[in-house]
Amino acid sequence: MDQLPALAKVFSYLSLLTIGGGMAAFPELKTLVVAVHHWLTDAQLIHIYSVGQMAPGPNMMMVAAVGVGVAGIPGAFVATLAFFVPTGLLTFGVGRLWNRLANWPWRTSIQKGLAPVAIGLAVAGTLTLAHGAITNWITIAIGVVIFAATLRTKINPALLILGGAVVGGIALR
Protein backbone atom coordinates (compact mmCIF):
# COMPACT_ATOMS: atom_id res chain seq x y z
CA MET A 1 0.00 0.00 0.00
CA ASP A 2 2.92 2.35 0.60
CA GLN A 3 3.77 2.01 -3.12
CA LEU A 4 0.47 3.55 -4.31
CA PRO A 5 1.80 7.14 -4.46
CA ALA A 6 4.86 5.94 -6.39
CA LEU A 7 2.62 4.00 -8.81
CA ALA A 8 0.48 7.10 -9.34
CA LYS A 9 3.52 9.29 -9.96
CA VAL A 10 5.21 6.86 -12.36
CA PHE A 11 2.15 6.03 -14.45
CA SER A 12 0.78 9.57 -14.65
CA TYR A 13 4.21 10.67 -15.91
CA LEU A 14 4.32 7.81 -18.43
CA SER A 15 0.80 8.71 -19.53
CA LEU A 16 2.10 11.97 -20.94
CA LEU A 17 4.82 10.21 -22.97
CA THR A 18 2.45 8.13 -25.07
CA ILE A 19 2.49 10.35 -28.16
CA GLY A 20 2.26 7.80 -30.95
CA GLY A 21 0.97 4.99 -28.74
CA GLY A 22 2.00 2.98 -25.72
CA MET A 23 5.21 1.76 -27.34
CA ALA A 24 6.47 5.35 -27.21
CA ALA A 25 6.51 5.16 -23.42
CA PHE A 26 8.16 1.72 -23.25
CA PRO A 27 11.80 2.86 -22.84
CA GLU A 28 10.90 5.08 -19.88
CA LEU A 29 8.51 2.43 -18.54
CA LYS A 30 11.39 -0.04 -18.54
CA THR A 31 13.72 2.43 -16.83
CA LEU A 32 11.26 3.32 -14.07
CA VAL A 33 9.68 -0.09 -13.46
CA VAL A 34 12.83 -2.22 -13.79
CA ALA A 35 15.85 -0.04 -13.00
CA VAL A 36 14.52 2.63 -10.63
CA HIS A 37 11.75 0.99 -8.60
CA HIS A 38 12.68 -2.69 -9.15
CA TRP A 39 9.02 -3.65 -9.37
CA LEU A 40 9.71 -6.12 -12.19
CA THR A 41 12.65 -7.72 -13.93
CA ASP A 42 13.35 -6.97 -17.58
CA ALA A 43 12.01 -10.40 -18.56
CA GLN A 44 8.82 -9.95 -16.51
CA LEU A 45 8.13 -6.56 -18.10
CA ILE A 46 8.62 -7.94 -21.60
CA HIS A 47 6.30 -10.85 -20.79
CA ILE A 48 3.57 -8.57 -19.40
CA TYR A 49 3.92 -6.17 -22.32
CA SER A 50 3.74 -9.03 -24.84
CA VAL A 51 0.62 -10.48 -23.23
CA GLY A 52 -0.88 -6.98 -23.26
CA GLN A 53 -0.28 -6.79 -27.01
CA MET A 54 -2.21 -10.03 -27.53
CA ALA A 55 -5.10 -9.24 -25.18
CA PRO A 56 -8.25 -7.64 -26.55
CA GLY A 57 -8.78 -3.96 -25.82
CA PRO A 58 -6.15 -1.29 -25.26
CA ASN A 59 -2.72 -2.91 -25.18
CA MET A 60 -1.55 -0.61 -22.41
CA MET A 61 -4.00 -2.19 -19.99
CA MET A 62 -0.87 -4.11 -19.06
CA VAL A 63 -0.19 -1.30 -16.57
CA ALA A 64 -2.86 -2.92 -14.39
CA ALA A 65 -0.74 -6.09 -14.23
CA VAL A 66 2.23 -4.03 -13.04
CA GLY A 67 0.00 -2.37 -10.43
CA VAL A 68 -1.27 -5.74 -9.21
CA GLY A 69 2.28 -7.00 -8.81
CA VAL A 70 3.28 -3.94 -6.82
CA ALA A 71 0.25 -3.33 -4.60
CA GLY A 72 -2.51 -5.83 -5.38
CA ILE A 73 -5.94 -4.76 -6.63
CA PRO A 74 -5.58 -1.17 -5.31
CA GLY A 75 -2.30 -0.98 -7.25
CA ALA A 76 -4.07 -2.06 -10.43
CA PHE A 77 -6.68 0.70 -10.02
CA VAL A 78 -4.08 3.36 -9.24
CA ALA A 79 -1.79 2.39 -12.13
CA THR A 80 -4.67 2.20 -14.61
CA LEU A 81 -6.24 5.50 -13.57
CA ALA A 82 -2.88 7.26 -13.41
CA PHE A 83 -1.99 6.03 -16.89
CA PHE A 84 -5.26 6.77 -18.68
CA VAL A 85 -6.79 9.80 -16.92
CA PRO A 86 -4.05 12.42 -17.56
CA THR A 87 -3.82 11.55 -21.25
CA GLY A 88 -7.60 11.39 -21.55
CA LEU A 89 -8.00 14.85 -20.03
CA LEU A 90 -5.18 16.26 -22.14
CA THR A 91 -6.65 14.74 -25.30
CA PHE A 92 -10.08 16.12 -24.49
CA GLY A 93 -8.70 19.62 -23.92
CA VAL A 94 -6.44 19.62 -26.96
CA GLY A 95 -9.22 18.18 -29.12
CA ARG A 96 -11.56 21.01 -28.19
CA LEU A 97 -8.84 23.59 -28.83
CA TRP A 98 -7.82 21.87 -32.08
CA ASN A 99 -11.37 22.16 -33.42
CA ARG A 100 -11.41 25.87 -32.63
CA LEU A 101 -8.13 26.32 -34.49
CA ALA A 102 -9.34 24.62 -37.69
CA ASN A 103 -8.24 27.55 -39.86
CA TRP A 104 -5.08 28.40 -37.94
CA PRO A 105 -2.06 28.47 -40.32
CA TRP A 106 0.25 26.66 -37.87
CA ARG A 107 -2.07 23.68 -37.47
CA THR A 108 -0.72 21.76 -40.49
CA SER A 109 2.88 22.47 -39.47
CA ILE A 110 2.24 21.12 -35.97
CA GLN A 111 0.64 17.97 -37.38
CA LYS A 112 3.54 17.41 -39.78
CA GLY A 113 6.06 18.04 -36.99
CA LEU A 114 4.46 15.63 -34.54
CA ALA A 115 4.35 12.72 -36.99
CA PRO A 116 8.15 12.10 -36.97
CA VAL A 117 8.21 12.58 -33.19
CA ALA A 118 5.58 9.86 -32.75
CA ILE A 119 7.41 7.55 -35.15
CA GLY A 120 10.74 8.15 -33.41
CA LEU A 121 9.27 7.41 -29.99
CA ALA A 122 7.60 4.24 -31.28
CA VAL A 123 10.88 3.07 -32.87
CA ALA A 124 12.76 3.78 -29.62
CA GLY A 125 10.21 1.68 -27.75
CA THR A 126 10.49 -1.13 -30.27
CA LEU A 127 14.30 -1.15 -30.00
CA THR A 128 14.14 -1.17 -26.21
CA LEU A 129 11.73 -4.11 -26.26
CA ALA A 130 13.83 -5.95 -28.84
CA HIS A 131 16.99 -5.44 -26.79
CA GLY A 132 15.43 -7.34 -23.91
CA ALA A 133 13.62 -9.96 -26.00
CA ILE A 134 16.29 -10.86 -28.59
CA THR A 135 18.65 -13.01 -26.55
CA ASN A 136 20.03 -15.71 -28.89
CA TRP A 137 20.03 -16.92 -32.50
CA ILE A 138 16.57 -18.53 -32.13
CA THR A 139 14.93 -15.30 -31.01
CA ILE A 140 16.78 -13.42 -33.76
CA ALA A 141 15.44 -15.88 -36.35
CA ILE A 142 11.89 -15.65 -35.00
CA GLY A 143 12.06 -11.86 -35.04
CA VAL A 144 13.39 -11.71 -38.60
CA VAL A 145 10.79 -14.17 -39.92
CA ILE A 146 7.92 -12.33 -38.20
CA PHE A 147 9.20 -8.96 -39.44
CA ALA A 148 9.53 -10.25 -43.02
CA ALA A 149 6.08 -11.87 -42.89
CA THR A 150 4.59 -8.62 -41.62
CA LEU A 151 6.07 -6.69 -44.54
CA ARG A 152 5.39 -9.23 -47.29
CA THR A 153 2.02 -10.76 -46.40
CA LYS A 154 -1.38 -9.70 -45.23
CA ILE A 155 -1.47 -12.21 -42.39
CA ASN A 156 -3.04 -10.80 -39.25
CA PRO A 157 -0.16 -9.65 -36.98
CA ALA A 158 -1.86 -11.29 -33.99
CA LEU A 159 -1.55 -14.66 -35.74
CA LEU A 160 2.12 -13.96 -36.47
CA ILE A 161 2.73 -13.12 -32.82
CA LEU A 162 0.90 -16.25 -31.72
CA GLY A 163 2.90 -18.34 -34.20
CA GLY A 164 6.14 -16.78 -32.95
CA ALA A 165 5.13 -17.57 -29.38
CA VAL A 166 4.43 -21.22 -30.26
CA VAL A 167 7.72 -21.59 -32.14
CA GLY A 168 9.60 -19.84 -29.32
CA GLY A 169 7.92 -21.97 -26.69
CA ILE A 170 8.93 -25.16 -28.48
CA ALA A 171 12.43 -24.06 -29.50
CA LEU A 172 13.38 -22.43 -26.19
CA ARG A 173 12.16 -25.16 -23.85
N, C-alpha and C positions, 0 to 999 in steps of 0.2 A: 504494500500500500504506500510505502514511502517513496516508491518510484513513480507514482502517478504524476506529480508535477514535472519530473524529468521527461516522461513520455509525452506529456502535453507540449512541453517546450520543443522537443526534438521533432515531433510530427507536425506541429503547426509551422515550424521553420521549413521543414521539407515540403509541406504543402505549397509553399510559395515558390518552390524551385521546379515545379512540374510543367513548365512551359514546354509544350511539345509532347506531353504524356508522362506517365510514371517513370519510364526508363530514364528520363532526363534527371530525375532525382536519385537514381540508383547509386552513383559514385558517392554522393554525400550520405545517403542512407547507409551504405556499407561502412563508411568512415565512422559515423556516429554510433551505429548499432553494434558493430564488431570491434572497432579499435578504441573508441572513446568510452562507451558504457559497458562493453563486454556482455551485452545481453544475449548475443548469439555468436557462434563461430561463423567463419566465412562459408563453410560447407552448409551449415544450417540455413543461413540467409539465402544462398543460391537455391536450396531445396524449396524453401517457403516461397520464394519469388517464382520459381518454375511452376509450382503447383498453382499459384495465383494466376499465372498466364493460362493455364488449362481450365481453370474453374469458370463457370458461367458468371456473367456480370462483370463489373469493373475489376480489372486485374489488380488494382492496387488495394483491393480489400484484404490483401495479404498483410496489411499493417495490423489488422485485428489479430492475426496469428502471432505477430511479434508482441502485441500488447498482452495477449493471453499468457505467453511465455514469461513475461516480465512481472505481471501483477494480476493474473487470473482474469475473470470476466470483467471486473472494473477496468483493468488495463486495456482490454479489447475495446470497450466503449470509449475510453479516453483517447486511445491511439486513433481510432476510426473518426471520432468527432474532430480531433485536432488536425487530422490530415485532410478531411473533406470540407469542414466549415469555413476556414479562412479562404480557400480557393473558391468555394462556392459564393461567398460574399463578394470577393474581389471580382469574380466573373460577372455577377449580377450588376455590380456598380459600373464596371467598365462597359458592359453590354449596353446599359442605359445611356451612358455617355457617348459610346460609339455610334449609336443610332442618332443622337442629336448632332453629331459631327459628320453626318453623311456627305456633306458637300465640302468639308474642310480639305484644303489642298495637301496637307501633310498626311492624311489618312492612308493613301496608297503607299507612300514612302515608309510609313511605320509598318504596314503589313509586309512589304517587301523586305524590310530590315529584320523583322522578327522571324521570318521563315528560315534563314540560315542559322539563326541562334537556336531555334527549336531543333533543327537537324543536327547541329553540332552537339547539343546537350544529349540528344538521343543516341548519337554515335558514341559519345563518351560513356554513357551508361552501358551500351552494348559491349564496348571494349572492357569495361570494368567487370561485367558479368562473365565475359569470355575468359578473362584472366584467371578468375577463380574456378571456372568450370572446365577449361581445357587443361587437362593434367597429364595426358600421355598420348601416344600415337592413336589409340582407339578413339579417344574423344576428339582428337583432331580430325580423324577420318569421318566420324559421324557429323561433326560440324560442317565439314566441306561438302559432304553429300547432301545434307539438308539445305545448305545455302544454295548449292547448284540446283537442286530440285525446286527450290522456291523461285529462283530466277527463270528456270526453263520450262516449268510446267504450271498448270493451273490447279494443282492438288491443294486442297484446303490445308493451310499451315498447321491447324490443330492436328490433322492426321499425320503430318510430317513430324511434329513434335512427339506425338504418341508413338510413332514408329521408331524415332530416335531413342525414346525412353525404353522401348522393348529391346531394341538392339543393344543399347548400353547396359540394360539390366542383365541380359544374357552374357554379353562379352566381358563385363566387369565384375562378374560374380566373385 
